[in-house]
C-alpha cells in the first residue's frame, strides 16, 4: 500500500487451496518504528498522514471493510473487482523485481488479467502471467 510514492503498509494474500486464503495486512502506524532503518526514506506512517486516529477504531473499520469485500468477492468473483483493481494497482507499468516460485524475474508489471493472474513483461518483451501462491514485488 502506497501513499504519495511512500510505502504505508503491505498486504499478503496466500492461497492455501482453491477455497482458502490467508490474508494479512500491515500498516505503518508510527514513524519512530522505522526511523533509523533502511526503509526510512521510502516509507510513511499513518500518523504523518492523519494527526489523530484511534488505533482500535481504525482496526474495527478495516476488519469490517475487509469482511464486506470478501463477501462481495464470494458472490461476484474477481471480475467484479477487476476495473477497481486497475485503478489502484501501484505497480502497474513500473519496473519490478519479483520472485515467482524459486525464480527471480525482472520486468515491467502489467497488472493482472481477468482471472487475477499477475502479468509481467520480461526484458525479452515476452508477456507472461502467473497464478501461483506467492509473488514478491520490490
Secondary structure, 3 states (H helix, E strand, C coil): CEECCEECEEEEEEECCCCCEEEEEEECCCHHHCCCCCCCCCECCHHHHCCCCCHHHHHHHHHHHHHHHHHHHHHHCHHHCHHHHHHHCCCCCCEEEEEECCEEEEEEEEEECCCCCEEEEECCCCEEEECCCCEEEC
